[in-house]
Amino acid sequence: MIKYNLKALIAEKEFNEKKRITYDEISKGTGISRTTLSKLASTPGYTTGTNVLEKLCIFFKCSIDQLITIVPDPRK
């Protein structure tokens, strides 16, 4: 299963920029809807397209492995 590290990236950006980062700000900067951002941050196993991943990597100035983590399915 894919785990998105969106909350951690937001926290790091907030710390570095010393200001609160909202989904509205990310949405305006990336064109990704607030609903999609919320689902990425809180819905395990949520799937999205590579265009969304690319926009987030550009916004957070991170690599794909900083944005996502592969977590083994405990049922397998």
Buried (B, 14 or more C-beta within 10 A) or exposed (E): EBEBBBEBBBEBBEEEEEEEBEBEBBBEBBEBEEEBBEBBBEEEEBEBEEEBBEBBBEBBEBEEEBBBEEEEEEEE
